[in-house]
Structure formats: structure tokens, C-alpha cells
Amino acid sequence: MPKRILQGTVVSDKGEKTIVVKVERRFTHPVMKKTVRRSKNYHAHDEGNVAKVGQTVFIEECRPFSKTKTWKLVEGDVAVQAEAGEAA
């Protein structure tokens, strides 16, 4: 079974090797037929502590690292953003 990959914004990087990512999803309400936005926070493993608050990152489903941490940061994505930020 393929692993799910989600895109979200880092809202916290206070934990050691852990980030909290807010993922927003949009769907049409079944009765009102209006687009509704819902968000959820995911704890993700960040081995190198490279993600910072406010960055847009991709997280991938993986084995459990702890009770609440079953996602990990996709490393290539953050490296590209870090280099772009330093160059600007």
C-alpha cells in the first residue's frame, strides 16, 4: 500500500526532532454545497531539526516513532527551501 503524503505548514518546532504540521483540507458540504475548510495538526519526525515555523513542508506516513508521531518529514523539500531562503 502506498504511503500517504500531505502538505502543510509548520506551526511548532519546539520538540527535539519533532515538528507539528497543520494540514488543511477542503471539501464541499453535502447539504449546503459550500466549500468548507478543515485543518488538523500532525506530529512529524524531523531527524535533523531543519524545519522552522511558517515553512510549507511535505510529511509522509511511516511507522510509529511514538504514541502520537506516525509521520516523518520529507527531507528533500526542506533543503530546497533553506537554500532559497539563504540566497534571497
Backbone as numpy.savetxt, mean C-alpha at the origin, in Angstrom:
# Nx Ny Nz CAx CAy CAz Cx Cy Cz
-2.61 -19.88 -7.58 -3.44 -18.71 -7.58 -2.56 -17.46 -7.58
-2.83 -16.49 -8.45 -1.99 -15.28 -8.50 -2.16 -14.43 -7.25
-1.08 -13.73 -6.93 -1.12 -12.84 -5.76 -1.75 -11.52 -6.14
-2.59 -11.00 -5.25 -3.22 -9.71 -5.50 -2.20 -8.60 -5.29
-2.29 -7.57 -6.12 -1.45 -6.38 -5.98 -2.37 -5.18 -5.90
-2.19 -4.36 -4.85 -3.02 -3.19 -4.63 -2.16 -1.94 -4.65
-2.75 -0.82 -5.04 -2.06 0.47 -5.03 -2.69 1.34 -3.95
-1.85 2.01 -3.17 -2.37 2.87 -2.12 -1.34 3.90 -1.70
-1.72 4.68 -0.68 -0.86 5.74 -0.16 -0.39 5.38 1.24
0.88 5.59 1.51 1.44 5.31 2.83 0.93 6.36 3.81
0.28 5.92 4.88 -0.23 6.85 5.89 0.59 6.80 7.17
1.40 5.74 7.35 2.25 5.66 8.54 3.47 4.80 8.23
4.64 5.24 8.72 5.86 4.44 8.60 6.58 4.38 9.94
5.80 4.49 11.02 6.37 4.54 12.37 6.95 3.20 12.82
6.34 2.09 12.40 6.79 0.78 12.85 8.10 0.36 12.20
8.84 -0.50 12.86 10.08 -1.03 12.33 9.76 -2.05 11.25
10.17 -1.78 10.02 9.92 -2.65 8.86 8.43 -2.83 8.56
7.61 -1.88 8.97 6.17 -1.95 8.74 5.65 -0.60 8.25
4.77 -0.65 7.26 4.09 0.56 6.82 2.59 0.30 6.82
1.81 1.37 6.94 0.36 1.26 6.84 -0.03 1.96 5.54
-0.76 1.23 4.68 -1.13 1.73 3.36 -2.64 1.84 3.27
-3.13 3.03 2.88 -4.57 3.23 2.68 -4.88 2.96 1.22
-5.76 1.96 1.00 -6.17 1.58 -0.35 -7.63 2.00 -0.53
-7.88 2.76 -1.60 -9.24 3.24 -1.87 -9.82 2.46 -3.04
-11.08 2.06 -2.89 -11.75 1.38 -4.00 -13.03 2.14 -4.31
-13.43 2.10 -5.57 -14.65 2.78 -6.02 -15.59 1.75 -6.61
-16.87 1.91 -6.32 -17.88 1.02 -6.88 -19.19 1.77 -6.98
-20.07 1.24 -7.80 -21.38 1.84 -7.98 -22.34 1.26 -6.95
-23.05 2.14 -6.24 -24.01 1.70 -5.24 -25.14 0.95 -5.94
-25.54 -0.21 -5.42 -26.54 -1.02 -6.13 -27.92 -0.37 -6.25
-28.30 0.46 -5.30 -29.63 1.08 -5.33 -29.55 2.51 -5.87
-28.63 3.29 -5.33 -28.54 4.71 -5.68 -27.85 4.96 -7.03
-27.11 3.98 -7.53 -26.38 4.10 -8.79 -25.38 5.27 -8.78
-24.85 5.53 -7.62 -23.87 6.60 -7.46 -22.51 5.96 -7.14
-21.44 6.57 -7.62 -20.11 6.05 -7.33 -19.76 6.33 -5.87
-19.36 5.28 -5.16 -19.05 5.38 -3.74 -17.56 5.06 -3.55
-16.89 5.81 -2.67 -15.48 5.56 -2.36 -15.38 4.94 -0.98
-14.69 3.84 -0.87 -14.42 3.19 0.41 -12.92 2.95 0.52
-12.38 3.11 1.71 -10.94 2.90 1.89 -10.71 1.93 3.03
-9.56 1.29 2.99 -9.17 0.33 4.00 -7.68 0.42 4.21
-7.24 0.26 5.46 -5.82 0.30 5.78 -5.25 -1.11 5.83
-4.09 -1.29 5.22 -3.39 -2.57 5.23 -2.01 -2.37 5.84
-1.59 -3.29 6.70 -0.23 -3.29 7.23 0.62 -4.10 6.26
1.75 -3.53 5.85 2.61 -4.18 4.87 4.05 -4.22 5.37
4.78 -5.26 4.96 6.17 -5.44 5.35 7.07 -4.61 4.43
7.93 -3.79 5.03 8.86 -2.94 4.29 10.26 -3.25 4.81
10.92 -4.21 4.17 12.19 -4.74 4.67 13.26 -3.66 4.85
13.35 -2.73 3.91 14.42 -1.73 3.98 14.01 -0.40 4.57
12.79 -0.27 5.08 12.28 1.00 5.60 12.46 2.13 4.58
12.10 1.86 3.31 12.31 2.85 2.25 11.08 3.70 1.97
9.89 3.22 2.29 8.66 3.96 2.00 8.45 5.07 3.03
8.01 6.22 2.56 7.76 7.37 3.43 6.29 7.78 3.33
5.81 8.50 4.33 4.42 8.94 4.38 4.11 9.81 3.16
2.98 9.54 2.52 2.54 10.31 1.37 2.89 9.68 0.04
3.79 8.71 0.02 4.16 8.06 -1.24 3.04 7.13 -1.72
2.91 7.00 -3.03 2.00 6.02 -3.61 2.82 4.77 -3.89
2.37 3.64 -3.34 3.13 2.40 -3.44 2.22 1.25 -3.88
2.83 0.16 -4.30 2.13 -1.08 -4.60 2.47 -2.09 -3.52
1.44 -2.82 -3.05 1.66 -3.88 -2.07 1.15 -5.19 -2.66
1.80 -6.29 -2.27 1.49 -7.61 -2.82 1.13 -8.56 -1.68
0.14 -9.38 -1.92 -0.28 -10.38 -0.95 0.84 -11.40 -0.76
1.04 -11.84 0.48 2.11 -12.80 0.76 1.76 -13.60 2.02
2.71 -14.40 2.46 2.52 -15.19 3.68 2.43 -14.25 4.88
1.82 -14.69 5.98 1.71 -13.80 7.15 3.08 -13.53 7.78
3.37 -12.26 8.02 4.57 -11.87 8.76 4.25 -11.73 10.24
3.00 -11.40 10.54 2.54 -11.27 11.92 1.03 -11.42 11.92
0.40 -11.10 13.06 -1.05 -11.24 13.18 -1.79 -10.38 12.16
-1.33 -9.17 11.93 -2.04 -8.25 11.04 -1.34 -8.00 9.71
-0.12 -8.50 9.55 0.71 -8.16 8.39 0.77 -9.33 7.42
-0.03 -9.26 6.33 -0.01 -10.31 5.31 0.24 -9.73 3.92
0.80 -8.54 3.86 1.14 -7.88 2.61 2.59 -7.44 2.67
3.23 -7.33 1.50 4.60 -6.81 1.46 4.72 -5.76 0.38
5.65 -4.86 0.57 5.89 -3.76 -0.36 6.54 -4.30 -1.62
6.07 -3.86 -2.78 6.73 -4.19 -4.05 7.91 -3.25 -4.18
9.12 -3.79 -4.11 10.33 -2.97 -3.95 10.64 -2.07 -5.13
10.50 -2.53 -6.36 10.91 -1.74 -7.52 10.19 -0.41 -7.61
8.96 -0.35 -7.14 8.14 0.86 -7.24 8.71 2.01 -6.41
9.11 1.73 -5.18 9.59 2.79 -4.28 10.95 3.30 -4.73
11.79 2.41 -5.25 13.12 2.81 -5.68 13.04 3.84 -6.80
12.13 3.66 -7.72 11.96 4.61 -8.82 11.52 5.96 -8.30
10.58 5.97 -7.34 10.08 7.24 -6.79 11.18 7.95 -6.00
12.01 7.20 -5.27 13.07 7.81 -4.47 14.08 8.51 -5.38
14.44 7.87 -6.49 15.39 8.48 -7.41 14.79 9.72 -8.07
13.51 9.66 -8.42 12.85 10.80 -9.05 12.79 11.98 -8.08
12.57 11.70 -6.80 12.49 12.74 -5.79 13.84 13.42 -5.57
14.93 12.65 -5.60 16.25 13.21 -5.41 16.69 14.05 -6.60
16.29 13.63 -7.80 16.69 14.35 -9.00 15.98 15.69 -9.13
14.77 15.79 -8.59 13.99 17.04 -8.72 14.45 18.12 -7.79
